[in-house]
Each structure stands twice: as structure tokens, then as C-alpha cells.
Amino acid sequence: MVASKRFSPDLAPEDFKEAQQIKELIEETFLLAGSFDIGYYLPFLKWIDLHGIVFAMKNLHKKRELFMKKLLHDHREKRGLRAPDLIDVLISATDNLEIQSDNNDDVVKATALSMINAGTETSAVTIEWALSALMNHPDILWKAHQELDTHVGQDRLMDESDIPNLKYLQAIVKETLRLYPAGPLLLPHESTKACTVGGFLVPAGTQLLVNVWAIQRDAALWERPTEFDPDRFLNSGKEINVKGHDFELIPFGSGRRICPGMSLALIVVTYTLGRLLQSFEWFAPVGTVIDMTEGLGLSMPKLIPLEAIIKPRLPLHLY
């Protein structure tokens, strides 16, 4: 969507290599962004780069710069030859001075890369958590299949327009975002002026990290807080959404700093998960248990990637 690129096994070798490269860059970005660097806590050790984080980040920056530079060059060469994408729009906006900057290319590259990073790893990790949780709860997976068969059927593929009718699927996505938020500490916030919160003085310029992971597992707010139970959103008698209005469930944040990609993320995750569930039966390999341990990284990926056996459940002509 950002750069008119697709990632599938049937791509030409050059295009597949490019797709694989951006996937690796995104994974490395989130791993380093969530890494611990002792130099930030003990500044006198910063020059040593004890964990090699700074060195790795500089190398990553060089690789990302080369990738985005080539992407931008290709877009400038092909302008007007195909439908415009986000990068084309950004190029036009900077060329026409709608966006003013000392370096137009840097603005385009930084904005496009931010969109790619924020919109890929987070959605992929959320879908992986959802599938893992469902495979550990066959009864919930069965209910999801029943809903899809009832409202969509098995003679066609689920479409985006089906989402409003799939209440249980939406509840599964909510419960996944509650237990496994892709931004467990949200993005850093900073107070613009001094204020008092709960009797404590918060000076201007104070950085705030919101521990959404803890809020959404708080026993004072949720019954059975660590249990995966989508029905809690259907049987509670209270409509709880994830759009920043109910503070016990704020995986995208709230207020003016709420995630700008929230609406797209909810559609992409719900639609993709729905298609995966409609199209396949999901099984854990014989003799294995789906491990739900959290790994390192800004988006809280699984420590052990999901491995599953899938079996088609629709007529073959739909694949």
C-alpha cells in the first residue's frame, strides 16, 4: 500500500529478494528498538557500547537508507506510468511545497519507512498471537469456524464487508489485543508543562511510558485477567472498544497521540485472521504445545515462533 509492492512466493527473484530484505530490516528495527542498552542508564559507559547496540543501529541505518534510496529512485522513474501510491503522493507534496523541508527526499523516505515499520510487524505479531491462542483453545477456534460458516459460508471467501457481521471474530481480535498488545508500553509521551497527578508534581519535559500490558491484565479491572476469553466482550453487558474511550483497553493509546493507523490495523488484522480461519483447520504438530512465552522486541513478539499444521476446509477452487 505504501510502495505498490507485494510479497508472495511467486514473485520474480529480484522482487522476492527485495521483499525479503524489507522483512529482515523491519524485524531488525523492532528487535533493536526494544533492546536494553546500559549506556542509557549509566551514561559514563555509553562510549563503550557494551552490548554493541549503537554499532548495530548504525549498520541498520545504512541498510535502510540504501533500501529507501533505491525505492525512491524507482518511484521517480516510474511516476505517471501506474496508479500513485503513498510514496508518489509524498513526492508530489514535497515537490509542490505542500510539505516544506530542507531535504525533500529525507522527508519522503522517513515518512514512508515509518508507515512500513508501524503497519507490518505490529499486525503480523498480533495475528500470530491470535492464532497461537486459538490453537491452545480448540473450543474458541470451533466457535470462530461456526460463525464464519454461518455468516460467510464455504462457497466463497470472506470479504471485508463481512466483518461487521462477525461479532465473535471481532471479540477474538479484542481479546488478543488485550493480552498481547503490539505496543505494551505505547510510544513515549512527554508533559508539555508542569502538572500535578495523584498528588505528585510532574515537571515539564517528564517522559511517560504507559504500561498498557499491565493495565489490560489488571485483576481490579478484569475478571480472570490472564485467561483468553473473547466471550467477555459479548456477555459483559457493556460495550468496550479499543479506540481509546475505555481506559481499561487502550492497545492503540488514547487522545491526540492515539495510533493514526488504528482503523486500518483493525481491518487488516480482523480480515486477515478471518481469511486464515475460514480457509484452514489449524493444528499443533503432534507431541507439541503452543508456547505462549513473550520474546524481546518493541512489539512483543513470541519467543518461539508459531509452527502449525494446516488443512484446507474450503473447496479447492477457492485457493
Stockholm file with secondary structure:
# STOCKHOLM 1.0

chainA/1-319         MVASKRFSPDLAPEDFKEAQQIKELIEETFLLAGSFDIGYYLPFLKWIDLHGIVFAMKNLHKKRELFMKKLLHDHREKRGLRAPDLIDVLISATDNLEIQSDNNDDVVKATALSMINAGTETSAVTIEWALSALMNHPDILWKAHQELDTHVGQDRLMDESDIPNLKYLQAIVKETLRLYPAGPLLLPHESTKACTVGGFLVPAGTQLLVNVWAIQRDAALWERPTEFDPDRFLNSGKEINVKGHDFELIPFGSGRRICPGMSLALIVVTYTLGRLLQSFEWFAPVGTVIDMTEGLGLSMPKLIPLEAIIKPRLPLHLY
#=GR chainA/1-319 SS CCSSCCCCTTSCHHHHHHHHHHHHHHHHHHHHHTCCCGGGTSGGGGGGCTTSHHHHHHHHHHHHHHHHHHHHHHHHHTTTSSCCCHHHHHHHHHHTTSSCCSCHHHHHHHHHHHHHHHHHHHHHHHHHHHHHHHHHCHHHHHHHHHHHHHHTCSSSCCCGGGGGGCHHHHHHHHHHHHHSCSSTTCSCEECSSCEEETTEEECTTCEECCCHHHHTTCTTTSSSTTSCCTTHHHHSSSCCCSSSSSTTCCTTCCGGGSCTTHHHHHHHHHHHHHHHHHHEEEECCTTCCCCCCBCSSTTCCBSSCCCCEEEECSCGGGC
#=GC SS_cons         CCSSCCCCTTSCHHHHHHHHHHHHHHHHHHHHHTCCCGGGTSGGGGGGCTTSHHHHHHHHHHHHHHHHHHHHHHHHHTTTSSCCCHHHHHHHHHHTTSSCCSCHHHHHHHHHHHHHHHHHHHHHHHHHHHHHHHHHCHHHHHHHHHHHHHHTCSSSCCCGGGGGGCHHHHHHHHHHHHHSCSSTTCSCEECSSCEEETTEEECTTCEECCCHHHHTTCTTTSSSTTSCCTTHHHHSSSCCCSSSSSTTCCTTCCGGGSCTTHHHHHHHHHHHHHHHHHHEEEECCTTCCCCCCBCSSTTCCBSSCCCCEEEECSCGGGC
//
